[in-house]
Amino acid sequence: MSRSLEDLSLVHRWWGSAGALERFLVGEIQRLEITRPVLVDVGAGSGDVTRRLERALARAGHPATVLACDVQWRHLAAGRRMAGDSFPSISADAFALPLAEKSVDWIISTLFFHHFSPAENADLLASFSRAARHGFALLDLRRHLFPLAFISIAGRLLFKTRVSVLDGIASVRQAYTPDEAGHIAREAVSGARVERVFPFRFLLSAPKGLGGEPPPITPTA
């Protein structure tokens, strides 16, 4: 399990495009003038992205509390061992988050959306929108032949476990296109938007506080 989590950390570090999520959040924090935002990273796994996002926001002058949330407490515990330190976390099912309405500022995720069916994702997004005061931002894979070929070949050379290779191939195959993800999101939450992110990612968001309309998004790829 720890080796698989290390493989996933490698993906996030080199091809995860987390910078797009950071830029979105910095822009929203500045727009809303929030001093100490609270975010929940759903499906956080080892909490690798959670910790890096918290550090990135602090460097940008926007210190935040970012909680790692995963249904598997073992993943969070392994993340603490891998990092050599502790970080705020909760073990909970994404479909039954222990969060009151409007109790956090944003709910975020990376490489999580593709694990679920359209109906399940619609339920998740509606739930996220209720729990978050300012919206959600989900970074995920785009279904495409190039990342499928890349992970099939390079994964065998770079990953520590065969499980990571097979999981990577399955993830790309069951991922959504930006149009598909946007359709699901807009059916669930008014004002949801999709931004294409290089390489072969998309950012699905639904910011609030602009009269029901999110800020304009300029595609990056």
SULSUL-V756388 format. One record per pair of residues at least 12 apart in sequence whose C-alpha atoms are under 10 Angstrom apart, sorted by the first residue. I is the first residue (numbers start at 1). GAP is how many residues later the second one is. Records with the same first field share a line. If there is no record, write none. Layout:
BEGIN
I->GAP + GAP
END
This chain:
BEGIN
1->73 + 74 + 77 + 160 + 162 + 163
2->44 + 72 + 73 + 75 + 76 + 77 + 79 + 80 + 158 + 159
3->75 + 156 + 157 + 158 + 160 + 161
4->155 + 156 + 157 + 158 + 159 + 160 + 161 + 163
5->40 + 41 + 42 + 43 + 70 + 73 + 74 + 77 + 155 + 156 + 159
6->40 + 42 + 72 + 73 + 76 + 153 + 154 + 155 + 158
7->148 + 151 + 152 + 153 + 154 + 156 + 157 + 158
8->37 + 38 + 40 + 103 + 151 + 156 + 160
9->36 + 37 + 38 + 39 + 40
10->38 + 148 + 149
11->144 + 147 + 148 + 157
12->36 + 37 + 98 + 99
13->35 + 36 + 39
15->183 + 184 + 185 + 186
16->33 + 94 + 95 + 123 + 124 + 125 + 181 + 182 + 183 + 184 + 185
17->93 + 122 + 123 + 180 + 181 + 182 + 183 + 184 + 185 + 186
18->31 + 34 + 35 + 92 + 121 + 122 + 179 + 183 + 185
19->34 + 37 + 178
20->119 + 175 + 176 + 177 + 178 + 181 + 182 + 183 + 200
21->32 + 87 + 88 + 89 + 116 + 117 + 118 + 176 + 181 + 182 + 183 + 184
22->30 + 31 + 32 + 34 + 35 + 38
23->33 + 34 + 37
24->113 + 179 + 181 + 183 + 193
25->12 + 14 + 28 + 32 + 37 + 81 + 83 + 111 + 112 + 182
26->30 + 31 + 34 + 35 + 36
27->188
28->78 + 106 + 107 + 179 + 180 + 187
29->28 + 33 + 35 + 76 + 105
30->32
31->178 + 184
32->102 + 176 + 177
33->29
34->28 + 29 + 30 + 71
35->26 + 27 + 28 + 29
36->26 + 27 + 28 + 29 + 69
37->20 + 25 + 26 + 27 + 28 + 29 + 67 + 68 + 69
38->25 + 26 + 27 + 28 + 29 + 65 + 66 + 67 + 68 + 69 + 94 + 95
39->15 + 25 + 26 + 27 + 28 + 29 + 64 + 65 + 66 + 67 + 68 + 69 + 93 + 97
40->25 + 26 + 27 + 28 + 29 + 48 + 49 + 50 + 59 + 64 + 65 + 66 + 67 + 68 + 69 + 88 + 92 + 96
41->12 + 25 + 26 + 27 + 28 + 29 + 48 + 49 + 65 + 66 + 67 + 68 + 69 + 95 + 96 + 97
42->25 + 26 + 27 + 28 + 29 + 48 + 49 + 50 + 51 + 52 + 55 + 65 + 66 + 67 + 68 + 70 + 86 + 96
43->25 + 26 + 27 + 28 + 29 + 32 + 48 + 49 + 50 + 51 + 65 + 66 + 67 + 68 + 69 + 70
44->23 + 24 + 25 + 26 + 27 + 28 + 31 + 32 + 35 + 45 + 46 + 47 + 64 + 65 + 66 + 67 + 68
45->23 + 24 + 25 + 26 + 27 + 28 + 29 + 30 + 31 + 32 + 33 + 34 + 65 + 67
46->22 + 23 + 24 + 26 + 27 + 28 + 29 + 30 + 31 + 32 + 33 + 34 + 35 + 36 + 37
47->19 + 20 + 21 + 22 + 23 + 28 + 29 + 30 + 31 + 32 + 33 + 35 + 36 + 40 + 41 + 42
48->20 + 28 + 31 + 32 + 34 + 35
49->17 + 19 + 60 + 61
50->15 + 16 + 17 + 18 + 19 + 37 + 38 + 39 + 58 + 59 + 60
51->14 + 15 + 16 + 17 + 32 + 35 + 36 + 37
52->14
53->12 + 13
54->12 + 13
65->22 + 23 + 39
66->21 + 22 + 23 + 38 + 40 + 41 + 42
67->20 + 21 + 22 + 23 + 40
68->19 + 20 + 21 + 22 + 23 + 40 + 41
69->19 + 20 + 21 + 22 + 23 + 24 + 25 + 28 + 40
70->19 + 20 + 21 + 22 + 23 + 24
71->19 + 20 + 21 + 22 + 23 + 24 + 26
72->18 + 19 + 20 + 21
73->16 + 17 + 18 + 19
74->17
75->16
76->12 + 13 + 14 + 15
77->12
94->30 + 33 + 34
95->25 + 26 + 28 + 29 + 30 + 32 + 33
96->28 + 31
97->27 + 30 + 31 + 34
98->33
99->28 + 29 + 31 + 32 + 33
100->30 + 31 + 32
101->26 + 27 + 28 + 29 + 30 + 31 + 32
102->26 + 27 + 28 + 29 + 30 + 31 + 32 + 33
103->27 + 28 + 29 + 30
104->24 + 26 + 27 + 28 + 29 + 30 + 31
105->26 + 27 + 28 + 29 + 30 + 31
106->22 + 23 + 25 + 26 + 27 + 28 + 29 + 30 + 31 + 100 + 101
107->18 + 21 + 22 + 24 + 25 + 26 + 27 + 28 + 29 + 30 + 31 + 98
108->20 + 24 + 27 + 28 + 29 + 30 + 31 + 96 + 97
109->27 + 28 + 29 + 30 + 31 + 94 + 95
110->27 + 28 + 29 + 30 + 31 + 93
111->27 + 28 + 29 + 30 + 60 + 64 + 90
112->26 + 27 + 28 + 29 + 59 + 63
113->12 + 25 + 26 + 27 + 28 + 62 + 63 + 68 + 91
114->26 + 27 + 28 + 29 + 56 + 57 + 58 + 59 + 60 + 61 + 62 + 63 + 67
115->55 + 56 + 59 + 60 + 61
116->58 + 59
117->57 + 58 + 59 + 67
118->58 + 62 + 63 + 65 + 66 + 67
119->65 + 69
120->64
121->60 + 63 + 64 + 67
122->59 + 61 + 62 + 63 + 64 + 65 + 66 + 67
123->61 + 62 + 65 + 66
124->61 + 64
125->12 + 13 + 59 + 60 + 61 + 62 + 63 + 64 + 67 + 80 + 81
126->59 + 61 + 62 + 63 + 64
127->61 + 62
128->61 + 78
129->59 + 60 + 61 + 77 + 78 + 79
130->59
132->75 + 76
133->74 + 75 + 76
134->72 + 73 + 74 + 75
135->54 + 57 + 70 + 71 + 72 + 73 + 74 + 79
136->56 + 68 + 69 + 70 + 71 + 72
137->55 + 56 + 57 + 66 + 67 + 68 + 69 + 70
138->56 + 64 + 65 + 66 + 67 + 68
139->55 + 56 + 57 + 58 + 62 + 63 + 64 + 65 + 66
140->35 + 36 + 37 + 38 + 41 + 56 + 57 + 60 + 61 + 62 + 63 + 64
141->30 + 31 + 32 + 33 + 34 + 35 + 36 + 37 + 55 + 56 + 58 + 59 + 60 + 61 + 62
142->29 + 30 + 31 + 32 + 33 + 34 + 35 + 36 + 37 + 38 + 39 + 54 + 55 + 56 + 57 + 58 + 59 + 60 + 61
143->28 + 29 + 30 + 31 + 32 + 33 + 34 + 35 + 57 + 58
144->28 + 29 + 31 + 32 + 33 + 56 + 57
145->27 + 28
146->26 + 54
147->21 + 22 + 25 + 26 + 52 + 53
148->20 + 21 + 22 + 23 + 24 + 25
149->20 + 23
150->18 + 19
151->13 + 14 + 15 + 16 + 17 + 18 + 21
152->13 + 14 + 16 + 17
153->12
155->13 + 14
172->28
175->26
176->25 + 26
177->19 + 23 + 24 + 25
178->15 + 16 + 17 + 18 + 19 + 22 + 23 + 24 + 25 + 26
179->14 + 15 + 17
180->14
181->12 + 13 + 21 + 22 + 23
182->12 + 13 + 20 + 21 + 22 + 23
185->19 + 20 + 21
186->20
189->16 + 17
190->16 + 17 + 18 + 22 + 23 + 24
191->14 + 15 + 16 + 17 + 19 + 20 + 21 + 22 + 23 + 24
192->12 + 13 + 14 + 15 + 16 + 20 + 21 + 22
193->12 + 13 + 14 + 20 + 21 + 22 + 23 + 24
194->12 + 23 + 24 + 25
195->21 + 22 + 23 + 24 + 25 + 26
196->21 + 22 + 23 + 24 + 25
197->22 + 23 + 24
198->21 + 22 + 23
199->21 + 22
200->21
201->20
202->17 + 18 + 19
203->16
END
